[in-house]
C-alpha cells in the first residue's frame, strides 16, 4: 500500500473509532474514561512488541477521547 493510502486508511480508522466512541459516550459518558484506559493498555502492549505505528494510532485515539469538544462533560459530571 502506498504511503498516502496508508495515511488515509489511518485517518479513516480514527474517524470510525471516534464516531463509535461518541455514540457510546452519548449513552454512557463514563465509557469514554474506560475506553481511554483500555487504549492506554493497548498502547503499552503494542509499544512493548515494537508495533510503533499501531501504538501511535492508539495514542491518537486516547488523546481524542480527552477532547472535550468531541466528548463534552454532562451536566451531572460537572456538578460532582
N, CA, C and O atoms as a CHARMM CRD file, in Angstrom:
* protein
*
  320
    1    1 UNK  N      0.84100  -1.16600   0.00000 PROA 1      0.00000
    2    1 UNK  CA     0.00000   0.00000   0.00000 PROA 1      0.00000
    3    1 UNK  C      0.89300   1.23700   0.00000 PROA 1      0.00000
    4    1 UNK  O      1.87500   1.29100   0.74000 PROA 1      0.00000
    5    2 UNK  N      0.56700   2.20800  -0.80400 PROA 2      0.00000
    6    2 UNK  CA     1.34500   3.43800  -0.90200 PROA 2      0.00000
    7    2 UNK  C      1.22100   4.24500   0.39400 PROA 2      0.00000
    8    2 UNK  O      0.21000   4.15200   1.09000 PROA 2      0.00000
    9    3 UNK  N      2.25600   5.04100   0.71800 PROA 3      0.00000
   10    3 UNK  CA     2.22500   5.81800   1.96600 PROA 3      0.00000
   11    3 UNK  C      0.98400   6.70700   2.10600 PROA 3      0.00000
   12    3 UNK  O      0.41100   6.81000   3.19100 PROA 3      0.00000
   13    4 UNK  N      0.57400   7.34000   1.01600 PROA 4      0.00000
   14    4 UNK  CA    -0.61400   8.21400   1.08400 PROA 4      0.00000
   15    4 UNK  C     -1.85600   7.39400   1.39600 PROA 4      0.00000
   16    4 UNK  O     -2.69500   7.81300   2.19300 PROA 4      0.00000
   17    5 UNK  N     -1.97800   6.22700   0.77200 PROA 5      0.00000
   18    5 UNK  CA    -3.12800   5.35900   1.03700 PROA 5      0.00000
   19    5 UNK  C     -3.11700   4.87800   2.48300 PROA 5      0.00000
   20    5 UNK  O     -4.16800   4.77200   3.11600 PROA 5      0.00000
   21    6 UNK  N     -1.94000   4.58900   2.99800 PROA 6      0.00000
   22    6 UNK  CA    -1.81500   4.15200   4.38600 PROA 6      0.00000
   23    6 UNK  C     -2.27400   5.25300   5.33200 PROA 6      0.00000
   24    6 UNK  O     -3.00500   4.98800   6.28700 PROA 6      0.00000
   25    7 UNK  N     -1.85100   6.48300   5.07400 PROA 7      0.00000
   26    7 UNK  CA    -2.26200   7.61400   5.91500 PROA 7      0.00000
   27    7 UNK  C     -3.76600   7.82600   5.84700 PROA 7      0.00000
   28    7 UNK  O     -4.40300   8.09100   6.86500 PROA 7      0.00000
   29    8 UNK  N     -4.33500   7.71100   4.65400 PROA 8      0.00000
   30    8 UNK  CA    -5.78000   7.87000   4.50700 PROA 8      0.00000
   31    8 UNK  C     -6.52200   6.77500   5.26700 PROA 8      0.00000
   32    8 UNK  O     -7.55600   7.03700   5.88100 PROA 8      0.00000
   33    9 UNK  N     -6.00900   5.57400   5.22800 PROA 9      0.00000
   34    9 UNK  CA    -6.62200   4.46600   5.95600 PROA 9      0.00000
   35    9 UNK  C     -6.55100   4.71300   7.46200 PROA 9      0.00000
   36    9 UNK  O     -7.52500   4.47200   8.17500 PROA 9      0.00000
   37   10 UNK  N     -5.40900   5.18900   7.95000 PROA 10     0.00000
   38   10 UNK  CA    -5.27100   5.51300   9.36800 PROA 10     0.00000
   39   10 UNK  C     -6.27900   6.58100   9.78400 PROA 10     0.00000
   40   10 UNK  O     -6.90700   6.47100  10.83600 PROA 10     0.00000
   41   11 UNK  N     -6.43000   7.61000   8.95800 PROA 11     0.00000
   42   11 UNK  CA    -7.38500   8.67500   9.26600 PROA 11     0.00000
   43   11 UNK  C     -8.80600   8.14200   9.29000 PROA 11     0.00000
   44   11 UNK  O     -9.59400   8.52200  10.15700 PROA 11     0.00000
   45   12 UNK  N     -9.14300   7.27200   8.35500 PROA 12     0.00000
   46   12 UNK  CA   -10.49000   6.69900   8.30300 PROA 12     0.00000
   47   12 UNK  C    -10.76000   5.83300   9.52700 PROA 12     0.00000
   48   12 UNK  O    -11.83900   5.90400  10.11600 PROA 12     0.00000
   49   13 UNK  N     -9.79100   5.02300   9.90700 PROA 13     0.00000
   50   13 UNK  CA    -9.94900   4.17800  11.09300 PROA 13     0.00000
   51   13 UNK  C    -10.15500   5.05200  12.33100 PROA 13     0.00000
   52   13 UNK  O    -10.99900   4.74900  13.17300 PROA 13     0.00000
   53   14 UNK  N     -9.39000   6.12600  12.44000 PROA 14     0.00000
   54   14 UNK  CA    -9.52800   7.03100  13.58300 PROA 14     0.00000
   55   14 UNK  C    -10.91000   7.67500  13.60300 PROA 14     0.00000
   56   14 UNK  O    -11.54000   7.75900  14.65700 PROA 14     0.00000
   57   15 UNK  N    -11.37800   8.12500  12.46000 PROA 15     0.00000
   58   15 UNK  CA   -12.70700   8.74800  12.38800 PROA 15     0.00000
   59   15 UNK  C    -13.79800   7.75900  12.78100 PROA 15     0.00000
   60   15 UNK  O    -14.73300   8.11400  13.49900 PROA 15     0.00000
   61   16 UNK  N    -13.68100   6.53000  12.31700 PROA 16     0.00000
   62   16 UNK  CA   -14.66100   5.49300  12.67400 PROA 16     0.00000
   63   16 UNK  C    -14.63100   5.25300  14.18300 PROA 16     0.00000
   64   16 UNK  O    -15.68000   5.18400  14.82300 PROA 16     0.00000
   65   17 UNK  N    -13.43900   5.12600  14.74700 PROA 17     0.00000
   66   17 UNK  CA   -13.31200   4.88600  16.18800 PROA 17     0.00000
   67   17 UNK  C    -13.91800   6.03300  16.99000 PROA 17     0.00000
   68   17 UNK  O    -14.59800   5.79800  17.98900 PROA 17     0.00000
   69   18 UNK  N    -13.67900   7.26500  16.56500 PROA 18     0.00000
   70   18 UNK  CA   -14.22500   8.42500  17.27100 PROA 18     0.00000
   71   18 UNK  C    -15.74700   8.45000  17.15200 PROA 18     0.00000
   72   18 UNK  O    -16.43300   8.75900  18.12700 PROA 18     0.00000
   73   19 UNK  N    -16.28000   8.13400  15.98500 PROA 19     0.00000
   74   19 UNK  CA   -17.74300   8.09300  15.81100 PROA 19     0.00000
   75   19 UNK  C    -18.37800   7.06100  16.74200 PROA 19     0.00000
   76   19 UNK  O    -19.40100   7.33700  17.36900 PROA 19     0.00000
   77   20 UNK  N    -17.78700   5.89500  16.83300 PROA 20     0.00000
   78   20 UNK  CA   -18.30600   4.85300  17.72200 PROA 20     0.00000
   79   20 UNK  C    -18.19000   5.30800  19.17800 PROA 20     0.00000
   80   20 UNK  O    -19.12000   5.13100  19.96400 PROA 20     0.00000
   81   21 UNK  N    -17.05500   5.88900  19.53000 PROA 21     0.00000
   82   21 UNK  CA   -16.85500   6.36000  20.90100 PROA 21     0.00000
   83   21 UNK  C    -17.85300   7.46100  21.26000 PROA 21     0.00000
   84   21 UNK  O    -18.35200   7.49700  22.38500 PROA 21     0.00000
   85   22 UNK  N    -18.15000   8.36100  20.31400 PROA 22     0.00000
   86   22 UNK  CA   -19.12600   9.41600  20.58200 PROA 22     0.00000
   87   22 UNK  C    -20.51500   8.83300  20.81600 PROA 22     0.00000
   88   22 UNK  O    -21.24200   9.29300  21.69600 PROA 22     0.00000
   89   23 UNK  N    -20.88200   7.83300  20.04000 PROA 23     0.00000
   90   23 UNK  CA   -22.18700   7.19100  20.22300 PROA 23     0.00000
   91   23 UNK  C    -22.26600   6.53600  21.60400 PROA 23     0.00000
   92   23 UNK  O    -23.28800   6.63800  22.28200 PROA 23     0.00000
   93   24 UNK  N    -21.20500   5.87400  22.01400 PROA 24     0.00000
   94   24 UNK  CA   -21.17600   5.26400  23.34400 PROA 24     0.00000
   95   24 UNK  C    -21.20200   6.32800  24.43800 PROA 24     0.00000
   96   24 UNK  O    -21.87700   6.16600  25.45600 PROA 24     0.00000
   97   25 UNK  N    -20.47100   7.40500  24.22400 PROA 25     0.00000
   98   25 UNK  CA   -20.39800   8.49900  25.19800 PROA 25     0.00000
   99   25 UNK  C    -21.77200   9.13600  25.41100 PROA 25     0.00000
  100   25 UNK  O    -22.09800   9.55400  26.52200 PROA 25     0.00000
  101   26 UNK  N    -22.57400   9.21000  24.35000 PROA 26     0.00000
  102   26 UNK  CA   -23.90900   9.79700  24.46800 PROA 26     0.00000
  103   26 UNK  C    -24.80300   8.97700  25.39000 PROA 26     0.00000
  104   26 UNK  O    -25.64900   9.53800  26.08600 PROA 26     0.00000
  105   27 UNK  N    -24.63200   7.67400  25.40500 PROA 27     0.00000
  106   27 UNK  CA   -25.46600   6.82700  26.26100 PROA 27     0.00000
  107   27 UNK  C    -24.83700   6.58600  27.63000 PROA 27     0.00000
  108   27 UNK  O    -25.54900   6.32800  28.60000 PROA 27     0.00000
  109   28 UNK  N    -23.51700   6.66700  27.71900 PROA 28     0.00000
  110   28 UNK  CA   -22.80400   6.43100  28.98000 PROA 28     0.00000
  111   28 UNK  C    -21.51400   7.23800  28.95000 PROA 28     0.00000
  112   28 UNK  O    -20.51100   6.80600  28.38100 PROA 28     0.00000
  113   29 UNK  N    -21.55100   8.42100  29.57100 PROA 29     0.00000
  114   29 UNK  CA   -20.38500   9.30400  29.48200 PROA 29     0.00000
  115   29 UNK  C    -19.15400   8.72700  30.17500 PROA 29     0.00000
  116   29 UNK  O    -18.03400   9.13600  29.86900 PROA 29     0.00000
  117   30 UNK  N    -19.33600   7.79300  31.09500 PROA 30     0.00000
  118   30 UNK  CA   -18.16900   7.18900  31.74500 PROA 30     0.00000
  119   30 UNK  C    -17.46700   6.19000  30.82100 PROA 30     0.00000
  120   30 UNK  O    -16.34400   5.77100  31.10000 PROA 30     0.00000
  121   31 UNK  N    -18.11600   5.81400  29.73800 PROA 31     0.00000
  122   31 UNK  CA   -17.49800   4.88600  28.78100 PROA 31     0.00000
  123   31 UNK  C    -16.22600   5.48400  28.18200 PROA 31     0.00000
  124   31 UNK  O    -15.28500   4.75800  27.86100 PROA 31     0.00000
  125   32 UNK  N    -16.20300   6.79700  28.03300 PROA 32     0.00000
  126   32 UNK  CA   -15.03100   7.46400  27.45900 PROA 32     0.00000
  127   32 UNK  C    -13.79500   7.20900  28.31600 PROA 32     0.00000
  128   32 UNK  O    -12.71600   6.92500  27.79600 PROA 32     0.00000
  129   33 UNK  N    -13.96000   7.31100  29.61700 PROA 33     0.00000
  130   33 UNK  CA   -12.83700   7.07200  30.52700 PROA 33     0.00000
  131   33 UNK  C    -12.37400   5.62300  30.44500 PROA 33     0.00000
  132   33 UNK  O    -11.17200   5.35600  30.44800 PROA 33     0.00000
  133   34 UNK  N    -13.30900   4.69100  30.37200 PROA 34     0.00000
  134   34 UNK  CA   -12.94400   3.27900  30.26900 PROA 34     0.00000
  135   34 UNK  C    -12.24900   2.98600  28.94200 PROA 34     0.00000
  136   34 UNK  O    -11.29500   2.21000  28.89600 PROA 34     0.00000
  137   35 UNK  N    -12.73000   3.61000  27.86000 PROA 35     0.00000
  138   35 UNK  CA   -12.08300   3.41400  26.55700 PROA 35     0.00000
  139   35 UNK  C    -10.66800   3.96900  26.57500 PROA 35     0.00000
  140   35 UNK  O     -9.75500   3.37100  26.00500 PROA 35     0.00000
  141   36 UNK  N    -10.48100   5.11900  27.23300 PROA 36     0.00000
  142   36 UNK  CA    -9.15300   5.72000  27.30500 PROA 36     0.00000
  143   36 UNK  C     -8.20000   4.81300  28.08600 PROA 36     0.00000
  144   36 UNK  O     -7.04200   4.65000  27.70100 PROA 36     0.00000
  145   37 UNK  N     -8.68200   4.23000  29.16900 PROA 37     0.00000
  146   37 UNK  CA    -7.86100   3.29800  29.95100 PROA 37     0.00000
  147   37 UNK  C     -7.48100   2.08500  29.10400 PROA 37     0.00000
  148   37 UNK  O     -6.32600   1.66000  29.09900 PROA 37     0.00000
  149   38 UNK  N     -8.46300   1.53200  28.38700 PROA 38     0.00000
  150   38 UNK  CA    -8.20200   0.36800  27.52700 PROA 38     0.00000
  151   38 UNK  C     -7.23400   0.72800  26.40100 PROA 38     0.00000
  152   38 UNK  O     -6.36700  -0.06900  26.04300 PROA 38     0.00000
  153   39 UNK  N     -7.38400   1.93000  25.84600 PROA 39     0.00000
  154   39 UNK  CA    -6.47500   2.37800  24.78500 PROA 39     0.00000
  155   39 UNK  C     -5.05600   2.50100  25.32300 PROA 39     0.00000
  156   39 UNK  O     -4.09800   2.16400  24.62800 PROA 39     0.00000
  157   40 UNK  N     -4.91500   2.98000  26.55300 PROA 40     0.00000
  158   40 UNK  CA    -3.59400   3.08300  27.17300 PROA 40     0.00000
  159   40 UNK  C     -2.94500   1.72400  27.36900 PROA 40     0.00000
  160   40 UNK  O     -1.74900   1.56100  27.12900 PROA 40     0.00000
  161   41 UNK  N     -3.73100   0.75200  27.80400 PROA 41     0.00000
  162   41 UNK  CA    -3.20200  -0.60400  27.96800 PROA 41     0.00000
  163   41 UNK  C     -2.78200  -1.18800  26.62400 PROA 41     0.00000
  164   41 UNK  O     -1.72300  -1.80500  26.51500 PROA 41     0.00000
  165   42 UNK  N     -3.61000  -0.99300  25.60300 PROA 42     0.00000
  166   42 UNK  CA    -3.27900  -1.50000  24.26800 PROA 42     0.00000
  167   42 UNK  C     -2.03600  -0.79600  23.72400 PROA 42     0.00000
  168   42 UNK  O     -1.18100  -1.43000  23.10500 PROA 42     0.00000
  169   43 UNK  N     -1.93600   0.51900  23.95800 PROA 43     0.00000
  170   43 UNK  CA    -0.76300   1.28500  23.53600 PROA 43     0.00000
  171   43 UNK  C      0.50500   0.67300  24.13100 PROA 43     0.00000
  172   43 UNK  O      1.47500   0.42400  23.41600 PROA 43     0.00000
  173   44 UNK  N      0.49000   0.43200  25.43900 PROA 44     0.00000
  174   44 UNK  CA     1.66900  -0.14200  26.10700 PROA 44     0.00000
  175   44 UNK  C      2.01600  -1.51500  25.55600 PROA 44     0.00000
  176   44 UNK  O      3.19000  -1.82500  25.35500 PROA 44     0.00000
  177   45 UNK  N      1.01200  -2.33100  25.31300 PROA 45     0.00000
  178   45 UNK  CA     1.23800  -3.67300  24.76800 PROA 45     0.00000
  179   45 UNK  C      1.86800  -3.58700  23.37500 PROA 45     0.00000
  180   45 UNK  O      2.81000  -4.31900  23.07200 PROA 45     0.00000
  181   46 UNK  N      1.34900  -2.69800  22.53600 PROA 46     0.00000
  182   46 UNK  CA     1.87500  -2.55500  21.17800 PROA 46     0.00000
  183   46 UNK  C      3.29500  -1.99500  21.17900 PROA 46     0.00000
  184   46 UNK  O      4.14400  -2.44700  20.41000 PROA 46     0.00000
  185   47 UNK  N      3.55500  -1.00500  22.04700 PROA 47     0.00000
  186   47 UNK  CA     4.90900  -0.44800  22.13800 PROA 47     0.00000
  187   47 UNK  C      5.90300  -1.52200  22.57300 PROA 47     0.00000
  188   47 UNK  O      7.01600  -1.60200  22.05100 PROA 47     0.00000
  189   48 UNK  N      5.49200  -2.33700  23.52300 PROA 48     0.00000
  190   48 UNK  CA     6.37000  -3.40200  24.02200 PROA 48     0.00000
  191   48 UNK  C      6.72300  -4.37900  22.90900 PROA 48     0.00000
  192   48 UNK  O      7.83900  -4.89500  22.85800 PROA 48     0.00000
  193   49 UNK  N      5.76200  -4.63200  22.01500 PROA 49     0.00000
  194   49 UNK  CA     6.00500  -5.54700  20.88900 PROA 49     0.00000
  195   49 UNK  C      6.76700  -4.87400  19.75800 PROA 49     0.00000
  196   49 UNK  O      7.21400  -5.54900  18.83000 PROA 49     0.00000
  197   50 UNK  N      6.92300  -3.55900  19.81800 PROA 50     0.00000
  198   50 UNK  CA     7.61900  -2.84500  18.75700 PROA 50     0.00000
  199   50 UNK  C      6.72200  -2.40500  17.61800 PROA 50     0.00000
  200   50 UNK  O      7.21100  -2.00200  16.56200 PROA 50     0.00000
  201   51 UNK  N      5.41300  -2.47800  17.81900 PROA 51     0.00000
  202   51 UNK  CA     4.45500  -2.03900  16.79300 PROA 51     0.00000
  203   51 UNK  C      4.17000  -0.55100  16.97000 PROA 51     0.00000
  204   51 UNK  O      3.08300  -0.15700  17.39400 PROA 51     0.00000
  205   52 UNK  N      5.17100   0.26800  16.63500 PROA 52     0.00000
  206   52 UNK  CA     5.08600   1.69700  16.90500 PROA 52     0.00000
  207   52 UNK  C      3.98400   2.40800  16.12500 PROA 52     0.00000
  208   52 UNK  O      3.33700   3.30500  16.66600 PROA 52     0.00000
  209   53 UNK  N      3.75700   2.03100  14.87400 PROA 53     0.00000
  210   53 UNK  CA     2.70700   2.68500  14.09000 PROA 53     0.00000
  211   53 UNK  C      1.32900   2.42200  14.68600 PROA 53     0.00000
  212   53 UNK  O      0.50900   3.33400  14.79300 PROA 53     0.00000
  213   54 UNK  N      1.07900   1.18600  15.07000 PROA 54     0.00000
  214   54 UNK  CA    -0.20900   0.84200  15.68600 PROA 54     0.00000
  215   54 UNK  C     -0.34500   1.53400  17.03900 PROA 54     0.00000
  216   54 UNK  O     -1.42100   2.02000  17.38500 PROA 54     0.00000
  217   55 UNK  N      0.74000   1.57900  17.80000 PROA 55     0.00000
  218   55 UNK  CA     0.71400   2.25100  19.10100 PROA 55     0.00000
  219   55 UNK  C      0.41900   3.73300  18.92600 PROA 55     0.00000
  220   55 UNK  O     -0.31700   4.31600  19.72300 PROA 55     0.00000
  221   56 UNK  N      0.98400   4.34600  17.89600 PROA 56     0.00000
  222   56 UNK  CA     0.73600   5.76100  17.63500 PROA 56     0.00000
  223   56 UNK  C     -0.74300   6.01400  17.35200 PROA 56     0.00000
  224   56 UNK  O     -1.30100   7.01500  17.80200 PROA 56     0.00000
  225   57 UNK  N     -1.36400   5.12700  16.62100 PROA 57     0.00000
  226   57 UNK  CA    -2.78900   5.26200  16.32600 PROA 57     0.00000
  227   57 UNK  C     -3.60700   5.17500  17.62100 PROA 57     0.00000
  228   57 UNK  O     -4.55700   5.93600  17.80400 PROA 57     0.00000
  229   58 UNK  N     -3.24400   4.25900  18.50900 PROA 58     0.00000
  230   58 UNK  CA    -3.92900   4.14000  19.80400 PROA 58     0.00000
  231   58 UNK  C     -3.71300   5.38800  20.64100 PROA 58     0.00000
  232   58 UNK  O     -4.62700   5.84100  21.33000 PROA 58     0.00000
  233   59 UNK  N     -2.50800   5.94700  20.58900 PROA 59     0.00000
  234   59 UNK  CA    -2.21300   7.17300  21.32700 PROA 59     0.00000
  235   59 UNK  C     -3.10100   8.31200  20.82600 PROA 59     0.00000
  236   59 UNK  O     -3.67300   9.05500  21.62400 PROA 59     0.00000
  237   60 UNK  N     -3.21300   8.44300  19.52400 PROA 60     0.00000
  238   60 UNK  CA    -4.05900   9.49100  18.95000 PROA 60     0.00000
  239   60 UNK  C     -5.51400   9.30900  19.36600 PROA 60     0.00000
  240   60 UNK  O     -6.20700  10.28400  19.65500 PROA 60     0.00000
  241   61 UNK  N     -5.97800   8.06200  19.39500 PROA 61     0.00000
  242   61 UNK  CA    -7.34200   7.78500  19.82300 PROA 61     0.00000
  243   61 UNK  C     -7.52800   8.18700  21.28700 PROA 61     0.00000
  244   61 UNK  O     -8.52500   8.81500  21.64200 PROA 61     0.00000
  245   62 UNK  N     -6.57300   7.82500  22.12400 PROA 62     0.00000
  246   62 UNK  CA    -6.64000   8.21100  23.53500 PROA 62     0.00000
  247   62 UNK  C     -6.68100   9.71400  23.71700 PROA 62     0.00000
  248   62 UNK  O     -7.42900  10.22100  24.55300 PROA 62     0.00000
  249   63 UNK  N     -5.88200  10.43200  22.94000 PROA 63     0.00000
  250   63 UNK  CA    -5.89000  11.90100  23.00600 PROA 63     0.00000
  251   63 UNK  C     -7.23700  12.45500  22.55300 PROA 63     0.00000
  252   63 UNK  O     -7.74700  13.41000  23.13900 PROA 63     0.00000
  253   64 UNK  N     -7.81000  11.86000  21.51800 PROA 64     0.00000
  254   64 UNK  CA    -9.12500  12.30700  21.04000 PROA 64     0.00000
  255   64 UNK  C    -10.18000  12.11800  22.12300 PROA 64     0.00000
  256   64 UNK  O    -11.07700  12.94800  22.26400 PROA 64     0.00000
  257   65 UNK  N    -10.08000  11.03600  22.88800 PROA 65     0.00000
  258   65 UNK  CA   -11.04500  10.77800  23.95600 PROA 65     0.00000
  259   65 UNK  C    -10.99600  11.84500  25.04700 PROA 65     0.00000
  260   65 UNK  O    -11.97100  12.02500  25.77700 PROA 65     0.00000
  261   66 UNK  N     -9.88300  12.54900  25.16500 PROA 66     0.00000
  262   66 UNK  CA    -9.73800  13.60900  26.16100 PROA 66     0.00000
  263   66 UNK  C    -10.21100  14.96500  25.64900 PROA 66     0.00000
  264   66 UNK  O    -10.24300  15.93500  26.40700 PROA 66     0.00000
  265   67 UNK  N    -10.57700  15.04100  24.38100 PROA 67     0.00000
  266   67 UNK  CA   -11.00500  16.30000  23.76800 PROA 67     0.00000
  267   67 UNK  C    -12.45300  16.60000  24.17800 PROA 67     0.00000
  268   67 UNK  O    -13.38100  15.90500  23.76400 PROA 67     0.00000
  269   68 UNK  N    -12.62800  17.64400  24.99600 PROA 68     0.00000
  270   68 UNK  CA   -13.96900  17.97900  25.49300 PROA 68     0.00000
  271   68 UNK  C    -14.88400  18.54800  24.41600 PROA 68     0.00000
  272   68 UNK  O    -16.09700  18.61700  24.61400 PROA 68     0.00000
  273   69 UNK  N    -14.33200  18.95000  23.29700 PROA 69     0.00000
  274   69 UNK  CA   -15.18600  19.36700  22.17700 PROA 69     0.00000
  275   69 UNK  C    -15.82600  18.14300  21.52600 PROA 69     0.00000
  276   69 UNK  O    -16.98100  18.19000  21.10200 PROA 69     0.00000
  277   70 UNK  N    -15.07500  17.05800  21.45000 PROA 70     0.00000
  278   70 UNK  CA   -15.60400  15.81800  20.87500 PROA 70     0.00000
  279   70 UNK  C    -16.45300  15.05100  21.88100 PROA 70     0.00000
  280   70 UNK  O    -17.43800  14.41000  21.51500 PROA 70     0.00000
  281   71 UNK  N    -16.05900  15.12200  23.15900 PROA 71     0.00000
  282   71 UNK  CA   -16.72100  14.36400  24.21700 PROA 71     0.00000
  283   71 UNK  C    -17.02200  15.29700  25.38800 PROA 71     0.00000
  284   71 UNK  O    -16.31700  15.28400  26.39700 PROA 71     0.00000
  285   72 UNK  N    -18.07900  16.11100  25.24700 PROA 72     0.00000
  286   72 UNK  CA   -18.38800  17.08100  26.30900 PROA 72     0.00000
  287   72 UNK  C    -18.83500  16.38900  27.59700 PROA 72     0.00000
  288   72 UNK  O    -19.43200  15.31300  27.57900 PROA 72     0.00000
  289   73 UNK  N    -18.52200  17.04600  28.71200 PROA 73     0.00000
  290   73 UNK  CA   -18.96000  16.52900  30.00700 PROA 73     0.00000
  291   73 UNK  C    -20.46200  16.74200  30.13300 PROA 73     0.00000
  292   73 UNK  O    -21.00400  17.72300  29.62400 PROA 73     0.00000
  293   74 UNK  N    -21.12200  15.82800  30.80900 PROA 74     0.00000
  294   74 UNK  CA   -22.55200  16.00200  31.04700 PROA 74     0.00000
  295   74 UNK  C    -22.75000  16.95000  32.22200 PROA 74     0.00000
  296   74 UNK  O    -21.81700  17.18100  32.99200 PROA 74     0.00000
  297   75 UNK  N    -23.94600  17.49700  32.36800 PROA 75     0.00000
  298   75 UNK  CA   -24.25300  18.40700  33.46900 PROA 75     0.00000
  299   75 UNK  C    -24.08300  17.70700  34.81300 PROA 75     0.00000
  300   75 UNK  O    -23.65400  18.33400  35.78100 PROA 75     0.00000
  301   76 UNK  N    -24.40600  16.43300  34.88700 PROA 76     0.00000
  302   76 UNK  CA   -24.27200  15.66900  36.12800 PROA 76     0.00000
  303   76 UNK  C    -22.80500  15.56000  36.52900 PROA 76     0.00000
  304   76 UNK  O    -22.47500  15.71700  37.70400 PROA 76     0.00000
  305   77 UNK  N    -21.92000  15.29200  35.56600 PROA 77     0.00000
  306   77 UNK  CA   -20.49000  15.17400  35.86200 PROA 77     0.00000
  307   77 UNK  C    -19.92300  16.49700  36.35300 PROA 77     0.00000
  308   77 UNK  O    -19.08900  16.51000  37.25800 PROA 77     0.00000
  309   78 UNK  N    -20.36300  17.62000  35.76700 PROA 78     0.00000
  310   78 UNK  CA   -19.85000  18.93000  36.16900 PROA 78     0.00000
  311   78 UNK  C    -20.27200  19.27300  37.59100 PROA 78     0.00000
  312   78 UNK  O    -19.54400  19.97500  38.29200 PROA 78     0.00000
  313   79 UNK  N    -21.43800  18.79200  38.03300 PROA 79     0.00000
  314   79 UNK  CA   -21.94100  19.08600  39.37000 PROA 79     0.00000
  315   79 UNK  C    -21.16900  18.33900  40.45000 PROA 79     0.00000
  316   79 UNK  O    -21.15300  18.76600  41.60500 PROA 79     0.00000
  317   80 UNK  N    -20.53100  17.23400  40.09300 PROA 80     0.00000
  318   80 UNK  CA   -19.80800  16.42000  41.09500 PROA 80     0.00000
  319   80 UNK  C    -18.56500  17.07900  41.59800 PROA 80     0.00000
  320   80 UNK  O    -17.86300  16.51400  42.43700 PROA 80     0.00000
